[in-house]
């Protein structure tokens, strides 16, 4: 569900919970059980996006592979995780300018 939400929030950055549930093909009740607020959805998708970025960066830094090989590997993995990469690029500044993550772990 996170991948679908990430993709929907790239296409409709200001979507409401109702619009998001329709976009990803679940009922509002199902989405509410998953995340009761839009802010929680943003937080969970961003947290997953940042974990993905961190894991890719860590893998790129390990080993003594030639830079071209590392770059190819990195691009391949960003393509596999494109919904989360796009979400982070679209929402990073909006979220960092607000206190959306205050107190979140």
N, C-alpha and C positions, 0 to 999 in steps of 0.2 A: 504494500500500500504506500510505503514511503516513496518509492520510485515514481508511482503515478501522481502522488501529491507534488513531488518536486517538479515534474514535467508540467502539471497544471498551473503551479505557481509561477513558472517561467512564462507560460502563455497568458496567464491572467494574474499579474502580481498582486492585485488588490481584491481578489476573489473572496467572497464571503464563504462561510461554512456550507451554506446551501448550494452555492455555485460550485464549490469544490466537490461536494458529494455527487452532484450531477455530473461533473466533468470526469470523475474517476469511476462512475457507475456503481456507487453504493448508496444506501439510504442515509439520510441525515442521522438517524439513530446509530447506525453502524459507525459512521465517522465520529460521532460524538463519543461513543464508547472507546474508540481508538484514541482520540484527543478531544477533550471537551471545549477547547478554545482555539481560535485561530493562532494566537500567540504560541500555544503549546505545539501546534503543527509546525509553525515556523522554527521553533526551537529544536524539535526532534529532527526535522529535515536538515537544518543547518548543522546540528551536532553530527549527524551521519555524514554529511558532506565534508566537514572538517576532519573527521576520522578517516574518510577515504583519501583526502588530500595528504594527510599525515602518513598514512600507510604507503602511498605511492612514493612520497618523498623519501621515506625511510628505505624502501627497497632500492630506489635510485642511488642512494648514498652508500649502500653496502656493496662489497666486492670490488674487483678490479676490472670490470668490463669496460671496453672501449666506449667513449662518449656517444658515438653514433648508435651503438647497441642499446645503451641506457636510454637514449632519446626515443628510439623506436619502441622500446618496451613501455616507456612512460606514455607515449601517444596512444599505443594500443590499449592501455588500461584506462586512460581518460576517455577514450571512445566507448569502452565497455560501461563506464560509469557516467556517461555524458549528461544524464538527467541531473545528477547531483553536482557535477561540475558547472553546468549552466545555471542551476539554482544558486550556487554560491556566488557566481559572477554577477547575477542579476540582483540578488538580495543582500550581499555582504554590506554595502555601504548603508542601505536602509536600516539594517538590523544593528550595525555598529554605532550608528548615530543615535539610537534609542537605547533604552536600558532593557531590551527584550531578554537579555540573558542574566540580568541581575538575580543572584541567588539560585541560579540553575546549575545543576551539576551533571 
